[in-house]
Amino acid sequence: MTLTRIGQDHWAEQGDRIERAREWVGLIQEELGDALGELLGRTYSRTAISNLEAGARPIKVDELRALAYVLNQSEDWLDVEPGATFNAAAQANRVMPGYRDSTPKVWDNHSPLGLLTHPLPLAAA
């Protein structure tokens, strides 16, 4: 098996886990895209989320962290690390619209994304 093929298999497994976690917490692809967009400051359409779930491309580190936060799963589980387990008690962490524009930025190594805003405004699930 070539390194590229191993990578594609890994991406596909990551995508399966993203889809499983998204469905578990009751989000549709558009809602997940909106939350990622708020957290990362980029647009994530339904098609972009579909491509992530299909394993069409590698997931960037900041995307993995944001996905783990929104889907309330560990980065290790989403990244297909051995021994990592699915969080069956997960509920979605919902990000309020306008969060990137309304909250001052601070460096926080303990925040879900490393560099985020503090406090993180979230709506109850």
N, C-alpha and C positions, 0 to 999 in steps of 0.2 A: 504494500500500500504506500502510495506517495504521501509526502508531507501535506500537499494540497488536499488530498482526499481525506486525510486524518482531520485537517482543519474543517473541511466541509461537514464531516460527520459530527464534529464537536459543535459547529454552528447549528446544525439541525437539532441536536439534543438540547442545546440552549433554547432554541426556538420552541421546542415542544414544552419545555419547562415554563417559559414565559407564558405561553398560551394556557397551560394548565393552571398556573397561578392567577392569571387574569380572570379566567372563567370562575375559579374558586371564590375570588373576592367579589364577583358580580360586576365587573367592569366590561364595557364593550370597547372595541379597539379605539374608537374616537375618544372615549374618556381617558384611556391610558395615554393616547397621544397628546391630549390636552395637558395632562398632569406632567408628562415628560417635558413638554414645551415650556410650561411654567417654571419647572425646576432648572432646565438647561438653557433656556433662552433661544431655542431653535424650534422650528415648526416640525411636528410629527403628525403626518396625515394618517388616516386609516390604512392607506396603502403602505406607508412606512412601517407601521406596526405589523401589518400582514407580512411584509418582507422579513422583519426580525423573527416573527414566529415561524416562518418558512425556512429559516436558516440561510437566507440568501446572501448574507454578508456577516462579517465578524461584528461583535458588539464592542463598542468602545468602553473604556474603564468608567468614564463618567456616566454613560448610559446604564452600565451594569449596576452602579451604585444607586442611580435614580430608580431603576426598575426594582431593585431590592427594597428600597424605601417605600415606594408606592404600593408594591404588591405584598409588603410585609413578609418577605422571605429573605433568607441569608444570601449574601453574594456568593458564598461557596456553593449553595444548592443551585442557584441559577447558572453558575459557571461549571456545573457538573463535576465538582470536586468529590473524590471518594469519601464516603462516610457522612456527607452532608445530608440532612433530612428535610423533607417537606414540612412546612409549618401548617398543620391542619387547623389550627386555631386562628389563622390569619384573617384579618379584615383590612380592607384597603385604607391606606393613609391618603386622604384626599387633600389636594393642594388647592388653595383658594386662588381664583383668578387675580392677576395683578400683583402677586406675591413678589416677583422680582423687582418691580418698580417701586413698591411701597415700603420695603424694609431695608434698613442700612446693612451693608455688607461687612462681615467680620470674618477673620480667619478662625476656624474652629476645628481642630483635629478630631473632635468627638461628635461632630454633626454627621448626618447621614451621607453627605457628599464631600466631606473634607472642607471645602470652601463653600460656605452657604451664608444665608442670612440668619440672624438670631434675634428674637425667637422665631421659629418656623411657624407661620400661621397656617393652621390646618382646619378644615371643616370636619366635624364628626361624621363617621361613616354611617 
